[in-house]
């Protein structure tokens, strides 16, 4: 036994590490909700853009042509048929990606503020809050 050790063992308190289950459920809900919502908003934006004459690339508008070699792959015919029947699919996907990024950014800012107000203290049990010292301006 060393000079600075004791015979008794300290019991460590178990730390709760992990995400709150409510936040996990909310994250799953958002993960399932945001892509269809952004695609719906994008479809409306593309429709409004075509009517208003927005400068959209002509390659994005209309139906998508799929190469005949891809049609030969077994099992893909029903999926490719659905893809080919979508009007303005490329524009919808591009706009959906942009809307998804915007919605994700807004939600990240919103949840950041929620975590700041309702989350745990930024200081641990052994931390001391920073000292608030009013510094006078140096005059010579």
Secondary structure, 3 states (H helix, E strand, C coil): CCCCCCCCCCCCCCCCCCCCHHHHHHHHHHHHHHHHHHHHHHHHHHHHHHHHCCCCCHHHCCCCCCCHHHHCCCCCHHHHHHHHCCCCHHHHHHHHHHHHHHHHHHHHHHHHHHHHHHCCCCCCCCCCCCCCCCCCCCCC
